[in-house]
Amino acid sequence: MITDPQIKRFCNEQVRQAADRFGQLYNWCRAVRDEWTAQDMGTAIPNTTEVIDDGADFDGRPIITGADVHAIKDRVLELITLMEATSNEKLNEVLRVAVNPTRGILQ
């Protein structure tokens, strides 16, 4: 058994928190995908350079286009696919270490 205090601290403060965040991101992505589908956003948001008027031009956030939204949706789907590949191999590795993989989902 590994008992070195530095290793224990690193595992508790870094490794487990990284696993939590991976789990939270995976769960967030699934929720975003489900909302995308339920609200038919693929039809509602054109995959074009048309700017989305979300107030960004007034508050300093980057302006986004329909194509930007579709690109992020694609990254969401890629992450889900990656985690679930080979019978959830990567997801299971994360969940084996994570303590709070669902905290903060869509709050």
DRENTORKOL-3810 file (N, C-alpha, C; in nm, 4 decimals):
REM DRENTORKOL-3810
@n.u->0.0845; n.v->-0.1181; n.w->0.0000; ca.u->0.0000; ca.v->0.0000; ca.w->0.0000; c.u->0.0889; c.v->0.1243; c.w->0.0000
@n.u->0.0528; n.v->0.2221; n.w->-0.0808; ca.u->0.1278; ca.v->0.3483; ca.w->-0.0882; c.u->0.0773; c.v->0.4404; c.w->0.0224
@n.u->0.1678; n.v->0.4840; n.w->0.1095; ca.u->0.1287; ca.v->0.5664; ca.w->0.2250; c.u->0.1977; c.v->0.7025; c.w->0.2282
@n.u->0.2802; n.v->0.7325; n.w->0.1305; ca.u->0.3530; ca.v->0.8592; ca.w->0.1269; c.u->0.2534; c.v->0.9755; c.w->0.1325
@n.u->0.2662; n.v->1.0664; n.w->0.2304; ca.u->0.1718; ca.v->1.1776; ca.w->0.2448; c.u->0.1631; c.v->1.2675; c.w->0.1213
@n.u->0.2752; n.v->1.2888; n.w->0.0535; ca.u->0.2744; ca.v->1.3725; ca.w->-0.0668; c.u->0.1896; c.v->1.3074; c.w->-0.1768
@n.u->0.2026; n.v->1.1779; n.w->-0.1915; ca.u->0.1247; ca.v->1.1056; ca.w->-0.2929; c.u->-0.0231; c.v->1.1070; c.w->-0.2562
@n.u->-0.0541; n.v->1.0835; n.w->-0.1297; ca.u->-0.1946; ca.v->1.0857; ca.w->-0.0864; c.u->-0.2568; c.v->1.2227; c.w->-0.1114
@n.u->-0.1841; n.v->1.3279; n.w->-0.0772; ca.u->-0.2338; ca.v->1.4637; ca.w->-0.0976; c.u->-0.2552; c.v->1.4910; c.w->-0.2473
@n.u->-0.1578; n.v->1.4520; n.w->-0.3305; ca.u->-0.1708; ca.v->1.4736; ca.w->-0.4745; c.u->-0.2932; c.v->1.3998; c.w->-0.5292
@n.u->-0.3124; n.v->1.2777; n.w->-0.4869; ca.u->-0.4276; ca.v->1.2003; ca.w->-0.5352; c.u->-0.5593; c.v->1.2635; c.w->-0.4923
@n.u->-0.5656; n.v->1.3075; n.w->-0.3678; ca.u->-0.6894; ca.v->1.3680; ca.w->-0.3181; c.u->-0.7160; c.v->1.5057; c.w->-0.3775
@n.u->-0.6121; n.v->1.5862; n.w->-0.3937; ca.u->-0.6308; ca.v->1.7242; ca.w->-0.4383; c.u->-0.6261; c.v->1.7412; c.w->-0.5899
@n.u->-0.5620; n.v->1.6511; n.w->-0.6598; ca.u->-0.5475; ca.v->1.6662; ca.w->-0.8044; c.u->-0.6174; c.v->1.5545; c.w->-0.8825
@n.u->-0.5804; n.v->1.4311; n.w->-0.8554; ca.u->-0.6300; ca.v->1.3191; ca.w->-0.9361; c.u->-0.7803; c.v->1.3010; c.w->-0.9200
@n.u->-0.8280; n.v->1.2958; n.w->-0.7971; ca.u->-0.9727; ca.v->1.2767; ca.w->-0.7776; c.u->-1.0527; c.v->1.3960; c.w->-0.8300
@n.u->-1.0000; n.v->1.5163; n.w->-0.8124; ca.u->-1.0706; ca.v->1.6341; ca.w->-0.8653; c.u->-1.0713; c.v->1.6346; c.w->-1.0175
@n.u->-0.9629; n.v->1.5887; n.w->-1.0790; ca.u->-0.9607; ca.v->1.5780; ca.w->-1.2254; c.u->-1.0660; c.v->1.4773; c.w->-1.2713
@n.u->-1.0752; n.v->1.3649; n.w->-1.2018; ca.u->-1.1761; ca.v->1.2641; ca.w->-1.2365; c.u->-1.3169; c.v->1.3199; c.w->-1.2177
@n.u->-1.3385; n.v->1.3935; n.w->-1.1091; ca.u->-1.4690; ca.v->1.4576; ca.w->-1.0880; c.u->-1.5036; c.v->1.5480; c.w->-1.2058
@n.u->-1.4088; n.v->1.6291; n.w->-1.2474; ca.u->-1.4357; ca.v->1.7243; ca.w->-1.3565; c.u->-1.4585; c.v->1.6532; c.w->-1.4892
@n.u->-1.3845; n.v->1.5447; n.w->-1.5135; ca.u->-1.4119; ca.v->1.4655; ca.w->-1.6338; c.u->-1.5540; c.v->1.4096; c.w->-1.6292
@n.u->-1.5924; n.v->1.3548; n.w->-1.5150; ca.u->-1.7276; ca.v->1.3004; ca.w->-1.5010; c.u->-1.8335; c.v->1.4076; c.w->-1.5157
@n.u->-1.8094; n.v->1.5230; n.w->-1.4553; ca.u->-1.9042; ca.v->1.6343; ca.w->-1.4656; c.u->-1.9153; c.v->1.6833; c.w->-1.6092
@n.u->-1.8028; n.v->1.6918; n.w->-1.6793; ca.u->-1.8060; ca.v->1.7353; ca.w->-1.8189; c.u->-1.8820; c.v->1.6350; c.w->-1.9048
@n.u->-1.8563; n.v->1.5071; n.w->-1.8832; ca.u->-1.9281; ca.v->1.4033; ca.w->-1.9582; c.u->-2.0788; c.v->1.4157; c.w->-1.9343
@n.u->-2.1182; n.v->1.4271; n.w->-1.8084; ca.u->-2.2609; ca.v->1.4378; ca.w->-1.7763; c.u->-2.3211; c.v->1.5668; c.w->-1.8310
@n.u->-2.2457; n.v->1.6760; n.w->-1.8251; ca.u->-2.2911; ca.v->1.8032; ca.w->-1.8824; c.u->-2.3137; c.v->1.7859; c.w->-2.0324
@n.u->-2.2187; n.v->1.7223; n.w->-2.0996; ca.u->-2.2308; ca.v->1.7017; ca.w->-2.2447; c.u->-2.3534; c.v->1.6186; c.w->-2.2789
@n.u->-2.3808; n.v->1.5164; n.w->-2.2018; ca.u->-2.5014; ca.v->1.4362; ca.w->-2.2268; c.u->-2.6271; c.v->1.5212; c.w->-2.2095
@n.u->-2.6293; n.v->1.6063; n.w->-2.1075; ca.u->-2.7456; ca.v->1.6928; ca.w->-2.0851; c.u->-2.7616; c.v->1.7930; c.w->-2.1993
@n.u->-2.6504; n.v->1.8499; n.w->-2.2461; ca.u->-2.6562; ca.v->1.9443; ca.w->-2.3587; c.u->-2.7070; c.v->1.8731; c.w->-2.4833
@n.u->-2.6546; n.v->1.7530; n.w->-2.5100; ca.u->-2.7000; ca.v->1.6756; ca.w->-2.6259; c.u->-2.8494; c.v->1.6484; c.w->-2.6177
@n.u->-2.8961; n.v->1.6094; n.w->-2.5006; ca.u->-3.0382; ca.v->1.5788; ca.w->-2.4839; c.u->-3.1251; c.v->1.7028; c.w->-2.5041
@n.u->-3.0806; n.v->1.8181; n.w->-2.4530; ca.u->-3.1544; ca.v->1.9433; ca.w->-2.4733; c.u->-3.1517; c.v->1.9850; c.w->-2.6200
@n.u->-3.0370; n.v->1.9675; n.w->-2.6849; ca.u->-3.0239; ca.v->1.9985; ca.w->-2.8278; c.u->-3.1296; c.v->1.9210; c.w->-2.9062
@n.u->-3.1405; n.v->1.7928; n.w->-2.8751; ca.u->-3.2359; ca.v->1.7069; ca.w->-2.9454; c.u->-3.3794; c.v->1.7430; c.w->-2.9089
@n.u->-3.4078; n.v->1.7581; n.w->-2.7800; ca.u->-3.5446; ca.v->1.7854; ca.w->-2.7344; c.u->-3.5981; c.v->1.9168; c.w->-2.7905
@n.u->-3.5110; n.v->2.0159; n.w->-2.8035; ca.u->-3.5535; ca.v->2.1470; ca.w->-2.8531; c.u->-3.5320; c.v->2.1630; c.w->-3.0041
@n.u->-3.4889; n.v->2.0566; n.w->-3.0701; ca.u->-3.4659; ca.v->2.0569; ca.w->-3.2154; c.u->-3.3769; c.v->2.1738; c.w->-3.2579
@n.u->-3.2689; n.v->2.1948; n.w->-3.1829; ca.u->-3.1782; ca.v->2.3055; ca.w->-3.2115; c.u->-3.1063; c.v->2.2890; c.w->-3.3447
@n.u->-3.0877; n.v->2.1659; n.w->-3.3898; ca.u->-3.0231; ca.v->2.1442; ca.w->-3.5182; c.u->-3.0992; c.v->2.2080; c.w->-3.6325
@n.u->-3.2310; n.v->2.2126; n.w->-3.6201; ca.u->-3.3150; ca.v->2.2784; ca.w->-3.7195; c.u->-3.3258; c.v->2.4276; c.w->-3.6903
@n.u->-3.3365; n.v->2.4628; n.w->-3.5639; ca.u->-3.3589; ca.v->2.6024; ca.w->-3.5252; c.u->-3.2370; c.v->2.6916; c.w->-3.5492
@n.u->-3.1178; n.v->2.6377; n.w->-3.5293; ca.u->-2.9958; ca.v->2.7182; ca.w->-3.5426; c.u->-2.9294; c.v->2.6850; c.w->-3.6759
@n.u->-2.9250; n.v->2.7804; n.w->-3.7673; ca.u->-2.8610; ca.v->2.7527; ca.w->-3.8962; c.u->-2.7097; c.v->2.7362; c.w->-3.8796
@n.u->-2.6538; n.v->2.6410; n.w->-3.9514; ca.u->-2.5096; ca.v->2.6170; ca.w->-3.9473; c.u->-2.4425; c.v->2.7106; c.w->-4.0481
@n.u->-2.4486; n.v->2.8403; n.w->-4.0159; ca.u->-2.3985; ca.v->2.9447; ca.w->-4.1061; c.u->-2.3169; c.v->3.0457; c.w->-4.0267
@n.u->-2.2678; n.v->3.1449; n.w->-4.0959; ca.u->-2.1918; ca.v->3.2521; ca.w->-4.0296; c.u->-2.2824; c.v->3.3619; c.w->-3.9757
@n.u->-2.4123; n.v->3.3381; n.w->-3.9780; ca.u->-2.5062; ca.v->3.4365; ca.w->-3.9229; c.u->-2.4827; c.v->3.4497; c.w->-3.7725
@n.u->-2.4713; n.v->3.5732; n.w->-3.7250; ca.u->-2.4424; ca.v->3.6013; ca.w->-3.5841; c.u->-2.5666; c.v->3.5764; c.w->-3.4992
@n.u->-2.5449; n.v->3.5178; n.w->-3.3819; ca.u->-2.6529; ca.v->3.4971; ca.w->-3.2855; c.u->-2.6556; c.v->3.6175; c.w->-3.1918
@n.u->-2.7700; n.v->3.6827; n.w->-3.1834; ca.u->-2.7861; ca.v->3.8035; ca.w->-3.1028; c.u->-2.8148; c.v->3.7639; c.w->-2.9582
@n.u->-2.7081; n.v->3.7287; n.w->-2.8853; ca.u->-2.7237; ca.v->3.6870; ca.w->-2.7454; c.u->-2.6740; c.v->3.7929; c.w->-2.6479
@n.u->-2.6534; n.v->3.9150; n.w->-2.6977; ca.u->-2.6087; ca.v->4.0245; ca.w->-2.6125; c.u->-2.4582; c.v->4.0370; c.w->-2.6010
@n.u->-2.3844; n.v->3.9481; n.w->-2.6664; ca.u->-2.2387; ca.v->3.9491; ca.w->-2.6535; c.u->-2.1760; c.v->4.0790; c.w->-2.7018
@n.u->-2.2363; n.v->4.1408; n.w->-2.8006; ca.u->-2.1782; ca.v->4.2646; ca.w->-2.8537; c.u->-2.1851; c.v->4.3795; c.w->-2.7535
@n.u->-2.2648; n.v->4.3653; n.w->-2.6478; ca.u->-2.2772; ca.v->4.4708; ca.w->-2.5467; c.u->-2.1964; c.v->4.4442; c.w->-2.4207
@n.u->-2.1622; n.v->4.3182; n.w->-2.3946; ca.u->-2.0972; ca.v->4.2881; ca.w->-2.2669; c.u->-1.9558; c.v->4.2324; c.w->-2.2792
@n.u->-1.9008; n.v->4.2318; n.w->-2.3992; ca.u->-1.7611; ca.v->4.1942; ca.w->-2.4143; c.u->-1.7336; c.v->4.0473; c.w->-2.4399
@n.u->-1.8362; n.v->3.9641; n.w->-2.4390; ca.u->-1.8137; ca.v->3.8229; ca.w->-2.4710; c.u->-1.7885; c.v->3.8086; c.w->-2.6209
@n.u->-1.7214; n.v->3.7014; n.w->-2.6625; ca.u->-1.7025; ca.v->3.6801; ca.w->-2.8064; c.u->-1.8373; c.v->3.6611; c.w->-2.8763
@n.u->-1.8504; n.v->3.7219; n.w->-2.9921; ca.u->-1.9707; ca.v->3.7038; ca.w->-3.0733; c.u->-1.9659; c.v->3.5640; c.w->-3.1326
@n.u->-2.0818; n.v->3.4961; n.w->-3.1346; ca.u->-2.0863; ca.v->3.3609; ca.w->-3.1901; c.u->-2.1839; c.v->3.3548; c.w->-3.3069
@n.u->-2.1564; n.v->3.2597; n.w->-3.3940; ca.u->-2.2411; ca.v->3.2372; ca.w->-3.5109; c.u->-2.3088; c.v->3.1009; c.w->-3.4981
@n.u->-2.4029; n.v->3.0762; n.w->-3.5864; ca.u->-2.4654; ca.v->2.9444; ca.w->-3.5899; c.u->-2.3625; c.v->2.8352; c.w->-3.6124
@n.u->-2.2640; n.v->2.8618; n.w->-3.6978; ca.u->-2.1582; ca.v->2.7635; ca.w->-3.7234; c.u->-2.0763; c.v->2.7364; c.w->-3.5971
@n.u->-2.0526; n.v->2.8396; n.w->-3.5160; ca.u->-1.9815; ca.v->2.8203; ca.w->-3.3889; c.u->-2.0597; c.v->2.7272; c.w->-3.2970
@n.u->-2.1899; n.v->2.7486; n.w->-3.2901; ca.u->-2.2749; ca.v->2.6660; ca.w->-3.2045; c.u->-2.2709; c.v->2.5208; c.w->-3.2515
@n.u->-2.2823; n.v->2.5000; n.w->-3.3810; ca.u->-2.2780; ca.v->2.3637; ca.w->-3.4350; c.u->-2.1413; c.v->2.2988; c.w->-3.4100
@n.u->-2.0341; n.v->2.3774; n.w->-3.4173; ca.u->-1.9007; ca.v->2.3233; ca.w->-3.3907; c.u->-1.8889; c.v->2.2764; c.w->-3.2457
@n.u->-1.9409; n.v->2.3549; n.w->-3.1522; ca.u->-1.9366; ca.v->2.3147; ca.w->-3.0113; c.u->-2.0238; c.v->2.1918; c.w->-2.9890
@n.u->-2.1403; n.v->2.1877; n.w->-3.0522; ca.u->-2.2250; ca.v->2.0678; ca.w->-3.0429; c.u->-2.1485; c.v->1.9460; c.w->-3.0925
@n.u->-2.0729; n.v->1.9619; n.w->-3.2007; ca.u->-1.9926; ca.v->1.8507; ca.w->-3.2523; c.u->-1.8873; c.v->1.8067; c.w->-3.1516
@n.u->-1.8225; n.v->1.9024; n.w->-3.0820; ca.u->-1.7239; ca.v->1.8659; ca.w->-2.9797; c.u->-1.7920; c.v->1.7933; c.w->-2.8638
@n.u->-1.9125; n.v->1.8367; n.w->-2.8280; ca.u->-1.9907; ca.v->1.7700; ca.w->-2.7231; c.u->-2.0130; c.v->1.6237; c.w->-2.7611
@n.u->-2.0569; n.v->1.6008; n.w->-2.8837; ca.u->-2.0830; ca.v->1.4643; ca.w->-2.9295; c.u->-1.9545; c.v->1.3824; c.w->-2.9366
@n.u->-1.8451; n.v->1.4447; n.w->-2.9771; ca.u->-1.7166; ca.v->1.3743; ca.w->-2.9825; c.u->-1.6722; c.v->1.3296; c.w->-2.8445
@n.u->-1.6897; n.v->1.4156; n.w->-2.7436; ca.u->-1.6492; ca.v->1.3778; ca.w->-2.6089; c.u->-1.7329; c.v->1.2606; c.w->-2.5582
@n.u->-1.8626; n.v->1.2642; n.w->-2.5832; ca.u->-1.9493; ca.v->1.1535; ca.w->-2.5423; c.u->-1.9040; c.v->1.0249; c.w->-2.6100
@n.u->-1.8792; n.v->1.0318; n.w->-2.7399; ca.u->-1.8355; ca.v->0.9139; ca.w->-2.8149; c.u->-1.7036; c.v->0.8602; c.w->-2.7608
@n.u->-1.6095; n.v->0.9491; n.w->-2.7328; ca.u->-1.4803; ca.v->0.9086; ca.w->-2.6779; c.u->-1.4977; c.v->0.8358; c.w->-2.5450
@n.u->-1.5761; n.v->0.8923; n.w->-2.4557; ca.u->-1.5934; ca.v->0.8335; ca.w->-2.3227; c.u->-1.6674; c.v->0.6999; c.w->-2.3274
@n.u->-1.7582; n.v->0.6840; n.w->-2.4241; ca.u->-1.8406; ca.v->0.5633; ca.w->-2.4300; c.u->-1.7830; c.v->0.4547; c.w->-2.5206
@n.u->-1.6738; n.v->0.4847; n.w->-2.5909; ca.u->-1.6137; ca.v->0.3863; ca.w->-2.6815; c.u->-1.5644; c.v->0.2641; c.w->-2.6042
@n.u->-1.5600; n.v->0.1531; n.w->-2.6721; ca.u->-1.5094; ca.v->0.0275; ca.w->-2.6160; c.u->-1.5777; c.v->-0.0037; c.w->-2.4829
@n.u->-1.7095; n.v->-0.0111; n.w->-2.4877; ca.u->-1.7905; ca.v->-0.0453; ca.w->-2.3694; c.u->-1.7660; c.v->0.0495; c.w->-2.2526
@n.u->-1.7627; n.v->0.1785; n.w->-2.2805; ca.u->-1.7456; ca.v->0.2816; ca.w->-2.1764; c.u->-1.6100; c.v->0.2745; c.w->-2.1061
@n.u->-1.5079; n.v->0.2285; n.w->-2.1751; ca.u->-1.3778; ca.v->0.2085; ca.w->-2.1111; c.u->-1.3262; c.v->0.3348; c.w->-2.0416
@n.u->-1.3200; n.v->0.4461; n.w->-2.1119; ca.u->-1.2672; ca.v->0.5698; ca.w->-2.0522; c.u->-1.3605; c.v->0.6243; c.w->-1.9437
@n.u->-1.4897; n.v->0.6164; n.w->-1.9673; ca.u->-1.5858; ca.v->0.6608; ca.w->-1.8662; c.u->-1.5693; c.v->0.5796; c.w->-1.7385
@n.u->-1.5560; n.v->0.4493; n.w->-1.7510; ca.u->-1.5395; ca.v->0.3647; ca.w->-1.6329; c.u->-1.4097; c.v->0.3954; c.w->-1.5589
@n.u->-1.3026; n.v->0.4278; n.w->-1.6322; ca.u->-1.1768; ca.v->0.4670; ca.w->-1.5667; c.u->-1.1974; c.v->0.5925; c.w->-1.4826
@n.u->-1.2693; n.v->0.6889; n.w->-1.5370; ca.u->-1.2968; ca.v->0.8138; ca.w->-1.4652; c.u->-1.3844; c.v->0.7871; c.w->-1.3435
@n.u->-1.4922; n.v->0.7122; n.w->-1.3626; ca.u->-1.5872; ca.v->0.6892; ca.w->-1.2535; c.u->-1.5281; c.v->0.6042; c.w->-1.1414
@n.u->-1.4286; n.v->0.5237; n.w->-1.1732; ca.u->-1.3628; ca.v->0.4428; ca.w->-1.0709; c.u->-1.2890; c.v->0.5319; c.w->-0.9699
@n.u->-1.2490; n.v->0.6511; n.w->-1.0113; ca.u->-1.1703; ca.v->0.7418; ca.w->-0.9270; c.u->-1.2539; c.v->0.8592; c.w->-0.8747
@n.u->-1.3540; n.v->0.9005; n.w->-0.9511; ca.u->-1.4327; ca.v->1.0201; ca.w->-0.9176; c.u->-1.5127; c.v->1.0026; c.w->-0.7893
@n.u->-1.5272; n.v->1.1125; n.w->-0.7167; ca.u->-1.6083; ca.v->1.1162; ca.w->-0.5952; c.u->-1.7415; c.v->1.1860; c.w->-0.6228
@n.u->-1.7387; n.v->1.2936; n.w->-0.7001; ca.u->-1.8578; ca.v->1.3738; ca.w->-0.7306; c.u->-1.8705; c.v->1.3970; c.w->-0.8816
@n.u->-1.8930; n.v->1.2915; n.w->-0.9602; ca.u->-1.8962; ca.v->1.3099; ca.w->-1.1055; c.u->-2.0208; c.v->1.3798; c.w->-1.1583
@n.u->-2.1207; n.v->1.4019; n.w->-1.0743; ca.u->-2.2432; ca.v->1.4662; ca.w->-1.1225; c.u->-2.2669; c.v->1.6034; c.w->-1.0617
@n.u->-2.1848; n.v->1.6466; n.w->-0.9676; ca.u->-2.2029; ca.v->1.7767; ca.w->-0.9028; c.u->-2.1967; c.v->1.8884; c.w->-1.0063
@n.u->-2.2893; n.v->1.9827; n.w->-0.9971; ca.u->-2.2844; ca.v->2.1007; ca.w->-1.0815; c.u->-2.3434; c.v->2.0842; c.w->-1.2196
@n.u->-2.4100; n.v->1.9744; n.w->-1.2467; ca.u->-2.4635; ca.v->1.9522; ca.w->-1.3805; c.u->-2.5829; c.v->2.0437; c.w->-1.4047
@n.u->-2.5709; n.v->2.1276; n.w->-1.5070; ca.u->-2.6766; ca.v->2.2183; ca.w->-1.5526; c.u->-2.7421; c.v->2.2965; c.w->-1.4393
@n.u->-2.6599; n.v->2.3564; n.w->-1.3575; ca.u->-2.7135; ca.v->2.4400; ca.w->-1.2501; c.u->-2.7166; c.v->2.5832; c.w->-1.2932
END
